[in-house]
Amino acid sequence: MTTGISELDRVLGGGLVLGSVVLVGGDPGIGKSTLMMQSAIGAASSGKRVLYATSEESAYQCKLRAERLLEGEQSGEHGLDTLYVLADTDLARITAQALELRPELLVVDSIQMVYRSDMESVPGSVSQIRRCCLELVYLARHLHMPIMIVGHVTKDGQLAGPRVLEHLVDVVLNFEGDRHYALRGLRGVKNRFGTTLEIGLFEMGQHGLQEVVDAAAFLDPDAPPRAGAVVCPAMHGSRCLLIETQALVTQGNIGQARRRASGLDGNRFTMLTAVLEQHAGLKLADQDIYVSTVGGLKLTEPAVDLALCLSIIGAYNDEVLQQGVCAIGEVGLGGELRTVTQLEQRVAQARRRGYKRILVPITQVSVAGENAVGMASIRDCHGYFQKKSNSLPSKTRLSDGKKEGIINWQ
């Protein structure tokens, strides 16, 4: 069963499986309720009967949200006559409405707010969450319909409630991203019916979540090189995304040097810093280092190691990587470059986006093909840097000629 949102269907493995229970978690304000409402609208637009049970908003508030999402959009030939909204927190009444209406899709927003009146514990407690989730699983199996549940997360990023909650459901999805960025990522944590390697990309806009087909569109291919910025083709399931890694190295204090990572694995970042000190000749003991990814996406695969190391080297030496160069490779503790998987797809995506030279592990030069440059060690990278000009006028930093109007004051 498709949801009408291709990025969500991609992460689910093609769509919702009848009788399955999907749990979607994420930080407050990330867009979970918006995603659920858009899924309900998409299913109802194709003629499916949908019951949207909200325990956090009133029916009128849901109506306002739906109207905002539908501005300028087509609701399909069937309209939204088959989308029903129930504002209630009592699971018994939600179950009764589902048994009476027999919807083809049930959305519950959220599991932490619904409760069983025959239990003495308060909503959101461990016993309430376990009991309510178990009954929803039984309901999905009985009516042979998929159920989508919204779950809150703790300040540590874990789903609130008992750990058994993730074991009871069939699919666990994590909706991630920085609220200060428009880009959102939907990642699979558990999926009994498909892979957990896929990621769905969305951009939060005025009219809800918009699907992002190519995240490389957020990069500016004509932008001049910048010290501490390197692009890497990163794999997320079956798709390749060109992500820019950035680094900033500033003077700190010995013994109190800061290491901060945003969108990258902090433990691996610390390890790569030690590798650069030992094998690349960088003196980082008294340097504060900050690294991040552009757009708020999180990267955890080892193939980003080389790009991250190059960005730190460039920021430390105040040098820029030559224009049209991107990097792929895993860095070992000895400073050597190791092979990465799916190199052909990464190289093809980089060339498609206009990158003329691609730094790859020397053992994979023949696989990468034309214009690929092999590197055996992190020590070999210095030949691809050039000194940054200190007198770049502001207009040369802008790749879009239409933006020049904002600097006429110069």
N, C-alpha and C positions, 0 to 999 in steps of 0.2 A: 504494500500500500504506500503510494507516494504522498508526500506532505505538500507538494507544490513548491517547495524550496529545494533547488537542486543541490546547494551546498550542504544542507542538512541531510538530504538523502545520500549524498556521497559519504558522509561520516557514518551514517547508519548502515552502509553497505548496500544501498539501493532503495531503501525505504523502510517503513515500519512492518514488522512481522506480526501477523494476526495473533492475538493472545499474549503478546509480549508487554513488558513494563519497562519504560525508559525513564531514567532519572537524570535530570539536567541540573547541575550545580554551578555556582559562580558567585563572585563578589556582589555586594549590594550596588545597584545602579548600573550593572554591566549590560543589562538588556535581556534578562531571562524571560520576564513576562512579555516583553515585546516579541521575542522569538516564538513563545508559545502562542500568542495571539495571531501572529502571522501564519503559523502552522495551521491553526484552527481555521483561519480565513481561507488559506490555500486548499485545505481539504473540503471545506464547505463550498467553495467556488466550483469544485468538480462534482458537486451533487451528493457528497457524503454527509450523513447526519453526524453532527459534532456537538458534544456537551462540554462546555467550558465552565468548570467549577472553580470559583475564586474565593479564597478565604481571607484575602488581604485587601480587596477592593470591593466597592459596591457595584451593583449592576450598572448604575449610571456612569461610574468611572470607567468601567470596561467599555461601555458604549462610546464614550469620548475617545478612548484609546483606539478603538476600531475605526472610528471616523477619521482620526488623524492618519492612521495607516493607510486608509483607502483613498485619501486625497490624491487625485490624478491617476489612480489605478483602476483597472478593470476588475470587477468582481466575478467575471465568468458568466457563462450563459445561464447558469442555475441561480445566480444571485447568492444572497446569504440567508435565505429562508430556512436553511437546514442547520444554522448555527444557533445553539441555545446557550444562554448564560445563566448560571446558578450561583448566587452569592450566598454561601453558607459555609459554616465551619464544622457542622455535625456530619461525621462520615456516614452515619446511618441514613440521614436524609439524602446525602449525595448518592449512596448506593441505591436507595429506593427510586430516585429519579432516573438513574441509569437503567434499572430493571424495567421501569415503565416505558422509557423512551427508546431503549435498545439502540444507543448510538453506535456508529462505526468507529468513533474515536472519542476518548475521554481525556480531558486535560485537567489536572489538579494543581492549583497554584495557591499554597504550597503545602508540602507534607508536614512542615513544622507547625502549621496553624490549625490543621484539622484534628479532631479528637473524637473519642468514643465516650458518650455520656455515662455508660455503665462502669467506667473506670474512675477511680478517685484521683489519679494523678492529673497534673495540669497539662494543657497542650504544649507540645515541644519537649516533653520529658522523654527519657529513653523508652519507657514502657509504652507510652502513647504512640511514639513514632514506629516502634516495632510492630505493635498491634495493627495500626492503621495501614502500614505498608503491606503487611501480610494479607489483610483483607482485600486490599486493592489487587494484589497478585492473584488471589482466588477469584475475584470478580473478572479479571481479564481472561483467565482460563475458562471460566464458566460461560461468559458471553462471547468468547472468541473474538475479542476486540483489543486493539492496542491502547495502552494508557501511558500518557506522558505526565511525569511528576516533576515539579520544580522543588529543588532542595537548597537550603541555605548553607553557607560555609562559615567556618570559624575564622578567627583572625590569623590562624596558621595556614589557611587555605584548604583545610580538610572539611568534608561534608559533616554538617552538624548532626548529632545523633549517634546511635550505636553503629559499630562497624558492620554488624550483621545487615544493616540497611543495604549496603552495596552488594552483599551476597544474595539477598532476596530478589533483587531486580535482575533483568536480563541485560540491560545496557546502561552504562554510566558515562555521561558526557560532561566535560568540563568546559564551561564558557569563560574564556579568559581574555585578558587584555587590560590596558590601562585606561581608566575612565577619562584621562586627559587627552587620549588619542582617539581618533575615529575608528581605527582598525580593531576588529575583534576576531578571535580565533575560537572555533568550536572543535575540541579535541576529544577523541575517544579514549576512555580509561579502561572500560570493560565492554566487550561485545561478544555475546554468545553466537551471533549469526554472521559475523564478519571480522574484518581486521580493525585493529586499534591504531594503525599507523596513519590513517587519513586525517586531514584537517580541513575544516570549512572556514572560509574567510568572509567576513562581513564588514561593512562600513556603516557606522551609525550616522544617520542623517536626520533631516527634519521630518521625513515621513517614514521613520523606522529604519530597520536594517536592510541595507542594499547588498546584494551578493557581489563579491570581488572575484573576478575570474583570474586576473593576473596581478599579483601583489607587486610585480616589478614596475607597474604603472606609477607607483608612489616614488620611484627613483627618478632622478633627472639625469638622463644620459649625457646631456650637453653641459652639465655643471662642471666648472673647473675642479681639478684635484684639490683635496684638502688634507692637511696633515692629520693623521689619525683616523682616516676614513677609508675602508676597504670593503668591496662588495664580494659576497660569496654566494654561489648557487647552492641552496640548502634543500634537502629533500624532506617532504612531509607526505608520507605515504606514497602515492603514485604521482604526485605533482612536485614540480621543482619551482622554488621561489627564490628570486634574487633579493637577498637581504643585505643591507649595509650595516657593517659593524663599525662602531666609533669608539675611540679611546681618548682620554685626556690624562696627561701626566704632569703633575705639578710638584713643586718643592714641599716636602714634609719634614718630619722629624724621625731620626733613627729610633727604632723601637716603638714608634707610634704611627707608622705609615698606614694609611687607609687603603683598603681594597673594597671597592663597591662595584657590583655587577647588576645591571638591569636588563632582563630579557635573556640572560646567559647563565650557565651553570657556575655558581660562585666557587664551588670546590675545584672544578676544572680550570677556572680562571686563575685561581691561586697557584695551582700546579704549573700552569704555563708561564706564570711570572717567574717561578723558580727556574724553569728551563731556560728562559731568556737570560737570566742572570748568569747561569752556569755556562751556557753554550753560545750565546750571542754577544757577550761582553757588555751587557747593560748593567749599570749600577742603580738598582731600584730599591735598595734598603731604606733610603731616606726620601722616597718619592711616593706621593699619593697617586693612586691610579683608579680611574673611573672608566668603566666600559658599559656600552649599551647597544641595543639594536634599534634601528630606525623603525618607527611605526608601532612599537609596543609588542611585537611578536616575540615569543620565547623560542630560543634555539637551544637544543640539547645534544645534537648529534656531533660526533668528533670531527666531521669533515669541516667544521667551522674553525678548527684550531689554527690553521695557517693564516686565515684572514684576520683572526683576533691577534695573533702574534705580530703580523705586519702592521696592524693599526697601532699597537703599543710601541713598536719600534719607530714608526713614523712620528707619533706624538712625542716620544722621548727625544728624538734627534731633530724635531721640527722639520721633517722632510715629508714630501708628498710622493705617493706612488704614481708612476707614469700614467697618463690618461689612457683609458681604454683597456686597463689591466684588472682582472679579477683573480681570486685565489681559491683553490680547493685543496684540502689535504689535512690529514691527521698528524699531529706532532707527538712523537714519543718522548719519554723521559731523557733519552740520549740526544735529543735534538733532531733525530732523523724524521723524515717524512714517510708516512705509511700509506698504503693504498686505501682507497675509499670505494664504496659500492655505487653502482649506477652512474658511473662517470660519463658515459656517452650521453645520457639524458641531461646531465648537468652542463656539459660542454655545449650541447645543442641549444639549450635555453640561453646560455650566456652569449653565444654568437648571434642568436636571434635578436637579442637586445642591444647588439652593437659593440660588444667587447671583442677587441682584436687579438689580445694576447691573454692566455690563461695559464696561470702558474699551477702546475700539478705535480704529484710525486713522480720522481724520475722513472720509477718502475711502470708507470702508466702513460708514458709519452706516446707510445705507439697506439694505444687505445684512444687517446684523446684526439689524435689526428693533427691536421694542419694548424699552425699558429700556437700550438701548445708548447710551453717551456717547462722542462723537467727540473726539479730541485731535489737534491739528495738530503740536504740538511737545512736547518733554519739559518745556518751561517751563510748560505748562498744568496740571501735575499737582498743584500746591500746594493747590488748592482742595478736594482730596479727602482731605486729611490732617486729623487732629485731635490735640490735645495728649493725651499719655498721662497717665492719672491715676497719681500717685505713691503713693496710699494704697489700692490694690486689695487687699482681704483675700484670703487664699489660696483660700478656697472659691469665690470668683468666677472664679478662674482654671481651675477644674475644671468641665468641661461636663457630666460625668456625675454626677448626684446621688448615685449609689451610692458614689462615691469620697469623699464628705464624711466618712465614718467615719475616714479616715486622718489627718484634721486636727483631730479633737476635742480634741487636746492644747492647741489655741489657746484 
